[in-house]
Amino acid sequence: MSMRILFLTHYFQPEPNFFMGLPFAKELVRRGHQVQVLTGFPNYPGGKIYEGYKVNLFQKENMDGIPVVRLPLYPSHDHSSFKRILCYSTLSLSQSMIAPFVIKSADVAYVVQGPATLGLPATVLKWLRGIPFVYNIQDLWPDSLLSTEMFNSNLGLKMLHGWCNFIYRRAAKIVVIAQGMKKKLIERGVPGDKIEVIYNWCDGQLICREDRDENLARQLGFAGKFSVVFAGNMGKAQALDAVIEAAGLLKSDFPNIQFVFIGSGVDVDKLKSVSQKKQLNNVLFLPRRPVSEIGPVLRLADVLLVHLRKDPLFSITIPSKTQAYLAMGRPLLMAAEGDASELVNRAQAGLSCEPENPRAIAAAVKQLYDMTPSQLQRLGENGQSFYDRELSFSVAVDRYEQLFKTVIK
């Protein structure tokens, strides 16, 4: 059954969007379907329109055989809540007013929710063009805004909550990326049979399954060490102060254990300063690396660490690095509560512990350190097999393809 699928999204290539972007569209086309994309002019993450683009009433282009229609928006991704809202709302309005007249016919629309504002054009297209839509929720609104303190107007949050419920009622199906999200939506009155849990996959460029590169290990400072590696953004949500304290607890008794932080973020300088003050020679900071280069570095890790601060929102989501770590075939230490911890336990891919608890983190690291090489290898293999079986790109596309067919029928 060949389908005509419309992608309705705020972000699309050349912006970084490997979850629901061009690779996904190309795979659907490879499977015999037609895909068109409705999006804005690329400006994420810097908030500046990409070189080679200029905001117009609309622009059509062809990306690897995928027709893409770009509509105007106010470009902004800085810390100003007003400007961010303006960015989201202008694209929503332009898509609602212009899209019905410029897109081709479609059997189903796939709405990739970054901002909840995309529910408006999805609803307009359903009313005017008769296109049912599948609504993908990557971040639960308004919860994510409240958690990040980006938006704290009580009236505004109530209005946004009502708007989200309006969209949920009109969606043919809703896709969430964690079981906790599904439970939360059911609590808010969304029928359970309307919600599908389809996990995100990881960027294929991240996956490296080659043998450990000993030259690289010596070059980066991994040689002769039991390395616990955190890679990615280091900000308030990651709350890595507790990990630094855990390193301090292990410093004297376990000199072979080291904590390696790879990446950037608003807390990097603070974390470095604390490490220096505590004279932690078991903490190593490495600069951010491109996605295409990080795989071999992660393969050097004895343990890959995920850490998130204690927050109700983080207990019902799964941080994207979880999939990458599982795919890498290295043992995991999941210092996050809820769904992410349950996923690692189900995969039998490592240990979980209480976040923001230095003693619990240190104890879990010691437990992993005391394991034999074969036990650690088994954890890594379990995670890799679980990823291939449950979370991989091909598995996710299979499930989306079946879901789209169900909606059309």
SEKOL-644153 format. One record per residue (C-alpha): residue number from 1; residue in three letters; x, y, z. Coordinates in Angstrom, 2 decimals, decimal comma. Example, Ala and Ser with C-alpha at 12.3 -4.5 7.8 and 13.67 -1.06 7.14 Angstrom:
! SEKOL-644153
<r 1; ALA; <12,30; -4,50; 7,80>>
<r 2; SER; <13,67; -1,06; 7,14>>
//
This chain:
! SEKOL-644153
<r 1; MET; <0,00; 0,00; 0,00>>
<r 2; SER; <1,66; 3,20; -1,21>>
<r 3; MET; <0,95; 6,27; 0,93>>
<r 4; ARG; <1,21; 10,03; 0,39>>
<r 5; ILE; <2,72; 11,42; 3,61>>
<r 6; LEU; <3,09; 15,06; 4,57>>
<r 7; PHE; <5,78; 15,96; 7,12>>
<r 8; LEU; <4,78; 19,02; 9,12>>
<r 9; THR; <7,79; 20,12; 11,17>>
<r 10; HIS; <9,53; 23,17; 12,61>>
<r 11; TYR; <13,02; 21,79; 11,94>>
<r 12; PHE; <14,32; 20,05; 8,85>>
<r 13; GLN; <17,65; 19,62; 7,11>>
<r 14; PRO; <20,02; 21,41; 6,80>>
<r 15; GLU; <19,04; 21,94; 10,46>>
<r 16; PRO; <20,04; 19,06; 12,77>>
<r 17; ASN; <16,99; 16,81; 12,91>>
<r 18; PHE; <18,05; 13,20; 12,45>>
<r 19; PHE; <15,11; 11,79; 14,46>>
<r 20; MET; <12,35; 12,89; 12,13>>
<r 21; GLY; <14,15; 14,62; 9,28>>
<r 22; LEU; <15,51; 13,79; 5,85>>
<r 23; PRO; <16,79; 10,24; 6,59>>
<r 24; PHE; <13,32; 9,21; 7,80>>
<r 25; ALA; <11,66; 10,77; 4,74>>
<r 26; LYS; <14,12; 9,08; 2,37>>
<r 27; GLU; <13,53; 5,69; 3,97>>
<r 28; LEU; <9,77; 6,03; 3,50>>
<r 29; VAL; <10,35; 6,91; -0,15>>
<r 30; ARG; <12,66; 3,92; -0,52>>
<r 31; ARG; <9,78; 1,78; 0,75>>
<r 32; GLY; <7,54; 3,04; -2,03>>
<r 33; HIS; <5,75; 6,00; -0,43>>
<r 34; GLN; <5,52; 9,64; -1,48>>
<r 35; VAL; <6,72; 12,24; 1,02>>
<r 36; GLN; <6,49; 16,03; 1,00>>
<r 37; VAL; <7,74; 18,35; 3,73>>
<r 38; LEU; <6,25; 21,56; 5,08>>
<r 39; THR; <8,67; 23,49; 7,28>>
<r 40; GLY; <10,24; 26,89; 7,93>>
<r 41; PHE; <13,43; 28,57; 6,75>>
<r 42; PRO; <16,41; 26,95; 8,49>>
<r 43; ASN; <17,73; 28,90; 11,48>>
<r 44; TYR; <18,24; 26,39; 14,31>>
<r 45; PRO; <20,21; 26,34; 16,60>>
<r 46; GLY; <21,80; 29,76; 16,08>>
<r 47; GLY; <18,63; 31,72; 15,30>>
<r 48; LYS; <20,17; 33,03; 12,05>>
<r 49; ILE; <18,85; 32,14; 8,61>>
<r 50; TYR; <21,27; 29,71; 6,98>>
<r 51; GLU; <23,46; 30,88; 4,13>>
<r 52; GLY; <21,80; 30,31; 0,78>>
<r 53; TYR; <18,30; 30,96; 2,17>>
<r 54; LYS; <16,26; 34,14; 2,41>>
<r 55; VAL; <12,86; 34,45; 4,09>>
<r 56; ASN; <10,14; 34,72; 1,42>>
<r 57; LEU; <6,41; 34,11; 1,23>>
<r 58; PHE; <7,29; 30,51; 0,38>>
<r 59; GLN; <10,12; 28,60; -1,23>>
<r 60; LYS; <10,13; 25,20; -2,88>>
<r 61; GLU; <13,20; 22,99; -3,10>>
<r 62; ASN; <14,06; 19,37; -3,74>>
<r 63; MET; <16,25; 17,57; -1,21>>
<r 64; ASP; <17,40; 14,13; -2,39>>
<r 65; GLY; <14,12; 13,64; -4,21>>
<r 66; ILE; <11,96; 14,96; -1,35>>
<r 67; PRO; <9,90; 18,08; -2,20>>
<r 68; VAL; <10,24; 20,65; 0,59>>
<r 69; VAL; <8,07; 23,76; 1,00>>
<r 70; ARG; <9,48; 26,44; 3,32>>
<r 71; LEU; <7,26; 29,14; 4,79>>
<r 72; PRO; <8,19; 32,37; 6,63>>
<r 73; LEU; <8,97; 32,69; 10,34>>
<r 74; TYR; <10,69; 35,04; 12,74>>
<r 75; PRO; <14,10; 33,40; 13,30>>
<r 76; SER; <15,15; 33,22; 16,94>>
<r 77; HIS; <16,49; 30,60; 19,32>>
<r 78; ASP; <18,02; 32,72; 22,06>>
<r 79; HIS; <17,03; 32,85; 25,74>>
<r 80; SER; <14,24; 35,38; 25,22>>
<r 81; SER; <10,89; 33,69; 25,83>>
<r 82; PHE; <9,10; 36,36; 23,81>>
<r 83; LYS; <11,34; 35,89; 20,76>>
<r 84; ARG; <11,11; 32,12; 20,98>>
<r 85; ILE; <7,31; 32,30; 21,14>>
<r 86; LEU; <7,38; 34,70; 18,18>>
<r 87; CYS; <9,47; 32,21; 16,20>>
<r 88; TYR; <7,06; 29,35; 16,90>>
<r 89; SER; <3,87; 31,33; 16,37>>
<r 90; THR; <4,90; 33,04; 13,11>>
<r 91; LEU; <5,66; 29,72; 11,45>>
<r 92; SER; <2,42; 28,28; 12,79>>
<r 93; LEU; <0,43; 31,16; 11,34>>
<r 94; SER; <2,18; 31,14; 7,96>>
<r 95; GLN; <1,69; 27,38; 7,65>>
<r 96; SER; <-1,99; 27,70; 8,58>>
<r 97; MET; <-2,66; 30,46; 6,04>>
<r 98; ILE; <-0,44; 29,44; 3,12>>
<r 99; ALA; <-0,03; 25,66; 3,33>>
<r 100; PRO; <-3,58; 24,71; 2,19>>
<r 101; PHE; <-2,87; 26,40; -1,13>>
<r 102; VAL; <0,71; 25,22; -1,84>>
<r 103; ILE; <0,93; 21,59; -0,71>>
<r 104; LYS; <-0,02; 18,56; -2,75>>
<r 105; SER; <-2,72; 16,13; -1,68>>
<r 106; ALA; <-1,79; 13,76; 1,14>>
<r 107; ASP; <-3,27; 10,70; 2,84>>
<r 108; VAL; <-1,84; 11,50; 6,26>>
<r 109; ALA; <0,14; 14,28; 7,90>>
<r 110; TYR; <2,93; 13,53; 10,32>>
<r 111; VAL; <3,32; 16,40; 12,79>>
<r 112; VAL; <6,69; 16,42; 14,53>>
<r 113; GLN; <6,00; 18,36; 17,71>>
<r 114; GLY; <8,79; 20,60; 18,81>>
<r 115; PRO; <6,55; 23,49; 19,73>>
<r 116; ALA; <2,87; 22,70; 20,32>>
<r 117; THR; <2,01; 25,54; 17,94>>
<r 118; LEU; <2,24; 23,13; 15,00>>
<r 119; GLY; <-1,09; 21,75; 16,09>>
<r 120; LEU; <-2,78; 24,78; 14,49>>
<r 121; PRO; <-1,70; 24,17; 10,86>>
<r 122; ALA; <-2,31; 20,44; 11,35>>
<r 123; THR; <-5,89; 21,16; 12,40>>
<r 124; VAL; <-6,41; 23,66; 9,56>>
<r 125; LEU; <-5,18; 21,13; 7,00>>
<r 126; LYS; <-7,50; 18,53; 8,49>>
<r 127; TRP; <-10,48; 20,88; 8,19>>
<r 128; LEU; <-9,70; 22,37; 4,78>>
<r 129; ARG; <-7,95; 19,49; 3,00>>
<r 130; GLY; <-9,30; 16,49; 4,90>>
<r 131; ILE; <-5,84; 15,28; 5,92>>
<r 132; PRO; <-5,81; 13,31; 9,21>>
<r 133; PHE; <-2,70; 13,82; 11,30>>
<r 134; VAL; <-0,41; 11,79; 13,56>>
<r 135; TYR; <0,98; 13,98; 16,34>>
<r 136; ASN; <4,48; 13,11; 17,55>>
<r 137; ILE; <5,34; 14,41; 21,04>>
<r 138; GLN; <9,05; 14,77; 21,72>>
<r 139; ASP; <8,58; 17,18; 24,65>>
<r 140; LEU; <5,46; 17,21; 26,80>>
<r 141; TRP; <3,95; 20,71; 26,86>>
<r 142; PRO; <3,45; 22,72; 29,00>>
<r 143; ASP; <5,53; 20,57; 31,37>>
<r 144; SER; <8,81; 21,17; 29,55>>
<r 145; LEU; <8,36; 24,95; 29,61>>
<r 146; LEU; <7,64; 24,87; 33,33>>
<r 147; SER; <10,64; 22,63; 34,05>>
<r 148; THR; <13,09; 24,82; 32,12>>
<r 149; GLU; <11,59; 28,00; 33,66>>
<r 150; MET; <11,34; 29,40; 30,15>>
<r 151; PHE; <7,71; 30,30; 30,68>>
<r 152; ASN; <6,10; 30,77; 34,11>>
<r 153; SER; <2,85; 32,64; 33,59>>
<r 154; ASN; <0,09; 30,67; 35,36>>
<r 155; LEU; <-2,55; 31,98; 32,98>>
<r 156; GLY; <-0,34; 31,25; 29,98>>
<r 157; LEU; <0,36; 27,71; 31,16>>
<r 158; LYS; <-3,35; 27,03; 31,67>>
<r 159; MET; <-4,10; 28,32; 28,18>>
<r 160; LEU; <-1,33; 26,20; 26,70>>
<r 161; HIS; <-2,59; 23,14; 28,57>>
<r 162; GLY; <-6,06; 23,72; 27,11>>
<r 163; TRP; <-4,58; 24,18; 23,64>>
<r 164; CYS; <-2,68; 20,89; 23,87>>
<r 165; ASN; <-5,84; 19,05; 24,88>>
<r 166; PHE; <-7,62; 20,64; 21,90>>
<r 167; ILE; <-4,95; 19,23; 19,57>>
<r 168; TYR; <-4,90; 15,81; 21,21>>
<r 169; ARG; <-8,64; 15,44; 20,57>>
<r 170; ARG; <-8,21; 16,21; 16,89>>
<r 171; ALA; <-5,20; 14,01; 16,21>>
<r 172; ALA; <-5,93; 10,63; 14,64>>
<r 173; LYS; <-3,05; 9,12; 16,63>>
<r 174; ILE; <-0,47; 10,42; 19,11>>
<r 175; VAL; <3,09; 9,10; 19,27>>
<r 176; VAL; <5,18; 9,48; 22,44>>
<r 177; ILE; <8,77; 8,44; 23,09>>
<r 178; ALA; <8,34; 6,96; 26,59>>
<r 179; GLN; <5,76; 4,98; 28,56>>
<r 180; GLY; <5,64; 7,69; 31,22>>
<r 181; MET; <4,40; 10,19; 28,65>>
<r 182; LYS; <1,60; 7,85; 27,69>>
<r 183; LYS; <0,55; 7,47; 31,33>>
<r 184; LYS; <0,58; 11,23; 31,79>>
<r 185; LEU; <-1,61; 11,80; 28,72>>
<r 186; ILE; <-4,08; 9,13; 29,85>>
<r 187; GLU; <-4,30; 10,95; 33,20>>
<r 188; ARG; <-5,21; 14,07; 31,21>>
<r 189; GLY; <-8,08; 12,32; 29,47>>
<r 190; VAL; <-6,50; 11,11; 26,23>>
<r 191; PRO; <-7,78; 7,61; 25,32>>
<r 192; GLY; <-5,03; 5,03; 25,75>>
<r 193; ASP; <-5,76; 3,34; 22,43>>
<r 194; LYS; <-5,02; 6,62; 20,68>>
<r 195; ILE; <-1,45; 6,73; 21,97>>
<r 196; GLU; <1,47; 4,74; 20,56>>
<r 197; VAL; <4,91; 4,51; 22,20>>
<r 198; ILE; <7,64; 4,52; 19,55>>
<r 199; TYR; <11,14; 5,08; 20,86>>
<r 200; ASN; <13,56; 7,43; 19,17>>
<r 201; TRP; <16,59; 5,95; 17,47>>
<r 202; CYS; <20,12; 7,37; 17,41>>
<r 203; ASP; <22,05; 9,04; 14,62>>
<r 204; GLY; <23,75; 6,31; 12,60>>
<r 205; GLN; <26,93; 8,40; 12,47>>
<r 206; LEU; <27,29; 7,91; 16,24>>
<r 207; ILE; <27,38; 4,14; 16,15>>
<r 208; CYS; <30,85; 2,63; 16,27>>
<r 209; ARG; <31,34; -1,07; 16,89>>
<r 210; GLU; <34,99; -1,36; 15,99>>
<r 211; ASP; <37,60; -2,61; 18,42>>
<r 212; ARG; <39,04; -0,21; 20,97>>
<r 213; ASP; <41,63; 2,13; 19,41>>
<r 214; GLU; <44,60; 1,92; 21,78>>
<r 215; ASN; <46,47; 4,76; 20,08>>
<r 216; LEU; <43,46; 7,02; 20,58>>
<r 217; ALA; <43,20; 5,83; 24,19>>
<r 218; ARG; <46,78; 6,88; 24,91>>
<r 219; GLN; <46,30; 10,17; 23,06>>
<r 220; LEU; <43,20; 11,16; 25,05>>
<r 221; GLY; <44,28; 9,85; 28,46>>
<r 222; PHE; <42,17; 6,69; 28,67>>
<r 223; ALA; <45,06; 4,21; 28,76>>
<r 224; GLY; <45,41; 2,31; 32,02>>
<r 225; LYS; <42,23; 3,84; 33,47>>
<r 226; PHE; <38,73; 2,64; 34,22>>
<r 227; SER; <36,88; 5,46; 32,47>>
<r 228; VAL; <33,35; 6,58; 33,27>>
<r 229; VAL; <32,36; 8,82; 30,37>>
<r 230; PHE; <29,69; 11,50; 30,11>>
<r 231; ALA; <29,29; 13,00; 26,63>>
<r 232; GLY; <26,99; 15,83; 25,60>>
<r 233; ASN; <25,58; 19,06; 26,89>>
<r 234; MET; <26,58; 20,11; 30,40>>
<r 235; GLY; <23,92; 22,42; 31,76>>
<r 236; LYS; <21,36; 22,79; 34,51>>
<r 237; ALA; <19,34; 19,78; 33,41>>
<r 238; GLN; <22,39; 17,49; 33,67>>
<r 239; ALA; <23,24; 18,64; 37,25>>
<r 240; LEU; <26,77; 17,25; 36,99>>
<r 241; ASP; <27,97; 18,77; 40,27>>
<r 242; ALA; <26,94; 15,51; 41,93>>
<r 243; VAL; <29,14; 13,51; 39,56>>
<r 244; ILE; <32,13; 15,72; 40,40>>
<r 245; GLU; <31,46; 15,06; 44,09>>
<r 246; ALA; <31,28; 11,32; 43,39>>
<r 247; ALA; <34,71; 11,56; 41,76>>
<r 248; GLY; <36,01; 13,16; 44,94>>
<r 249; LEU; <34,64; 10,27; 47,02>>
<r 250; LEU; <36,48; 7,71; 44,87>>
<r 251; LYS; <39,71; 9,62; 44,36>>
<r 252; SER; <41,80; 8,17; 47,20>>
<r 253; ASP; <40,69; 4,54; 47,33>>
<r 254; PHE; <40,28; 3,95; 43,59>>
<r 255; PRO; <42,97; 5,90; 41,71>>
<r 256; ASN; <42,40; 3,91; 38,50>>
<r 257; ILE; <38,83; 5,19; 38,17>>
<r 258; GLN; <38,49; 8,42; 36,22>>
<r 259; PHE; <35,51; 10,49; 35,13>>
<r 260; VAL; <35,68; 11,90; 31,61>>
<r 261; PHE; <33,42; 14,75; 30,48>>
<r 262; ILE; <33,19; 15,35; 26,74>>
<r 263; GLY; <31,26; 18,29; 25,34>>
<r 264; SER; <30,25; 21,85; 26,09>>
<r 265; GLY; <27,54; 23,77; 27,91>>
<r 266; VAL; <26,84; 26,59; 30,33>>
<r 267; ASP; <28,17; 24,63; 33,34>>
<r 268; VAL; <31,49; 23,49; 31,87>>
<r 269; ASP; <33,59; 26,32; 33,35>>
<r 270; LYS; <31,97; 25,89; 36,75>>
<r 271; LEU; <32,61; 22,14; 36,75>>
<r 272; LYS; <36,23; 22,65; 35,76>>
<r 273; SER; <36,67; 25,23; 38,52>>
<r 274; VAL; <35,24; 22,91; 41,16>>
<r 275; SER; <37,47; 20,05; 39,99>>
<r 276; GLN; <40,55; 22,26; 40,21>>
<r 277; LYS; <39,67; 23,52; 43,68>>
<r 278; LYS; <39,16; 19,96; 44,89>>
<r 279; GLN; <42,37; 18,89; 43,11>>
<r 280; LEU; <40,59; 16,04; 41,41>>
<r 281; ASN; <43,21; 14,36; 39,25>>
<r 282; ASN; <40,64; 11,68; 38,39>>
<r 283; VAL; <38,49; 14,10; 36,37>>
<r 284; LEU; <39,23; 14,78; 32,70>>
<r 285; PHE; <37,52; 17,33; 30,43>>
<r 286; LEU; <37,64; 16,92; 26,65>>
<r 287; PRO; <36,21; 19,35; 24,08>>
<r 288; ARG; <33,08; 18,70; 22,09>>
<r 289; ARG; <33,60; 16,50; 19,03>>
<r 290; PRO; <31,58; 16,27; 15,81>>
<r 291; VAL; <29,01; 13,49; 15,63>>
<r 292; SER; <31,11; 11,76; 12,97>>
<r 293; GLU; <34,11; 11,54; 15,36>>
<r 294; ILE; <32,59; 10,78; 18,75>>
<r 295; GLY; <31,87; 7,06; 18,18>>
<r 296; PRO; <35,47; 5,77; 18,53>>
<r 297; VAL; <35,90; 7,92; 21,66>>
<r 298; LEU; <32,79; 6,46; 23,31>>
<r 299; ARG; <34,09; 2,97; 22,50>>
<r 300; LEU; <37,03; 3,72; 24,82>>
<r 301; ALA; <34,69; 4,05; 27,81>>
<r 302; ASP; <34,44; 1,31; 30,38>>
<r 303; VAL; <31,10; 2,82; 31,47>>
<r 304; LEU; <28,89; 5,39; 29,75>>
<r 305; LEU; <27,07; 7,72; 32,13>>
<r 306; VAL; <23,68; 9,42; 31,85>>
<r 307; HIS; <22,83; 11,92; 34,57>>
<r 308; LEU; <19,78; 14,17; 34,88>>
<r 309; ARG; <18,60; 16,24; 37,78>>
<r 310; LYS; <15,63; 15,10; 39,83>>
<r 311; ASP; <12,58; 16,47; 38,07>>
<r 312; PRO; <9,11; 14,99; 37,45>>
<r 313; LEU; <9,48; 15,75; 33,73>>
<r 314; PHE; <12,73; 13,79; 33,41>>
<r 315; SER; <11,14; 10,73; 34,99>>
<r 316; ILE; <8,75; 10,37; 32,02>>
<r 317; THR; <11,22; 10,80; 29,20>>
<r 318; ILE; <14,32; 9,11; 27,83>>
<r 319; PRO; <17,36; 11,29; 27,07>>
<r 320; SER; <18,50; 10,81; 23,48>>
<r 321; LYS; <22,02; 9,74; 24,48>>
<r 322; THR; <20,51; 6,57; 26,00>>
<r 323; GLN; <19,90; 5,07; 22,55>>
<r 324; ALA; <23,39; 6,03; 21,36>>
<r 325; TYR; <25,01; 4,50; 24,44>>
<r 326; LEU; <23,06; 1,26; 24,06>>
<r 327; ALA; <23,93; 1,04; 20,37>>
<r 328; MET; <27,61; 1,53; 21,22>>
<r 329; GLY; <27,73; -1,72; 23,16>>
<r 330; ARG; <29,22; -0,29; 26,35>>
<r 331; PRO; <27,84; -0,74; 29,91>>
<r 332; LEU; <25,56; 2,06; 31,11>>
<r 333; LEU; <25,20; 3,82; 34,42>>
<r 334; MET; <21,79; 5,48; 34,35>>
<r 335; ALA; <21,59; 8,18; 37,01>>
<r 336; ALA; <18,09; 9,26; 36,06>>
<r 337; GLU; <14,72; 8,26; 37,43>>
<r 338; GLY; <11,71; 6,69; 35,78>>
<r 339; ASP; <11,47; 5,52; 32,19>>
<r 340; ALA; <15,16; 5,83; 31,31>>
<r 341; SER; <16,20; 3,76; 34,30>>
<r 342; GLU; <13,55; 1,14; 33,57>>
<r 343; LEU; <14,71; 0,89; 29,95>>
<r 344; VAL; <18,33; 0,18; 30,94>>
<r 345; ASN; <17,20; -2,37; 33,53>>
<r 346; ARG; <14,95; -4,07; 30,99>>
<r 347; ALA; <17,84; -4,25; 28,54>>
<r 348; GLN; <20,11; -5,64; 31,31>>
<r 349; ALA; <22,69; -3,21; 29,96>>
<r 350; GLY; <24,06; -1,73; 33,17>>
<r 351; LEU; <23,11; -0,25; 36,51>>
<r 352; SER; <20,86; 2,57; 37,61>>
<r 353; CYS; <21,19; 4,80; 40,65>>
<r 354; GLU; <19,63; 7,84; 42,26>>
<r 355; PRO; <20,54; 11,10; 40,49>>
<r 356; GLU; <22,06; 14,04; 42,37>>
<r 357; ASN; <23,28; 11,61; 45,04>>
<r 358; PRO; <27,13; 11,51; 45,00>>
<r 359; ARG; <27,32; 8,51; 47,33>>
<r 360; ALA; <24,88; 6,49; 45,23>>
<r 361; ILE; <26,78; 7,38; 42,04>>
<r 362; ALA; <30,11; 6,46; 43,61>>
<r 363; ALA; <28,72; 3,15; 44,90>>
<r 364; ALA; <27,36; 2,22; 41,47>>
<r 365; VAL; <30,68; 3,08; 39,79>>
<r 366; LYS; <32,53; 0,94; 42,36>>
<r 367; GLN; <30,12; -1,95; 41,68>>
<r 368; LEU; <30,86; -1,73; 37,96>>
<r 369; TYR; <34,59; -1,40; 38,62>>
<r 370; ASP; <34,52; -4,63; 40,64>>
<r 371; MET; <32,97; -6,60; 37,77>>
<r 372; THR; <35,09; -8,87; 35,62>>
<r 373; PRO; <35,83; -7,90; 31,99>>
<r 374; SER; <33,47; -10,64; 30,79>>
<r 375; GLN; <30,64; -9,33; 32,99>>
<r 376; LEU; <31,12; -5,81; 31,63>>
<r 377; GLN; <31,24; -7,16; 28,09>>
<r 378; ARG; <27,98; -9,00; 28,65>>
<r 379; LEU; <26,27; -5,78; 29,78>>
<r 380; GLY; <27,47; -4,01; 26,65>>
<r 381; GLU; <26,35; -6,84; 24,39>>
<r 382; ASN; <22,94; -6,90; 26,08>>
<r 383; GLY; <22,50; -3,18; 25,40>>
<r 384; GLN; <23,58; -3,49; 21,79>>
<r 385; SER; <21,21; -6,40; 21,15>>
<r 386; PHE; <18,36; -4,56; 22,85>>
<r 387; TYR; <18,94; -1,48; 20,70>>
<r 388; ASP; <18,99; -3,51; 17,48>>
<r 389; ARG; <15,85; -5,40; 18,49>>
<r 390; GLU; <13,76; -2,62; 20,06>>
<r 391; LEU; <15,09; 0,86; 19,27>>
<r 392; SER; <16,86; 0,88; 15,90>>
<r 393; PHE; <15,99; 3,06; 12,93>>
<r 394; SER; <14,54; 0,18; 10,90>>
<r 395; VAL; <12,35; -0,98; 13,79>>
<r 396; ALA; <10,99; 2,54; 14,34>>
<r 397; VAL; <10,24; 3,08; 10,64>>
<r 398; ASP; <8,39; -0,24; 10,54>>
<r 399; ARG; <6,17; 0,92; 13,40>>
<r 400; TYR; <5,54; 4,36; 11,91>>
<r 401; GLU; <4,72; 2,85; 8,54>>
<r 402; GLN; <2,15; 0,53; 10,11>>
<r 403; LEU; <0,71; 3,39; 12,16>>
<r 404; PHE; <0,24; 5,58; 9,08>>
<r 405; LYS; <-1,53; 2,73; 7,31>>
<r 406; THR; <-3,84; 2,26; 10,28>>
<r 407; VAL; <-4,79; 5,95; 10,26>>
<r 408; ILE; <-5,49; 5,94; 6,52>>
<r 409; LYS; <-7,65; 2,83; 6,75>>
//
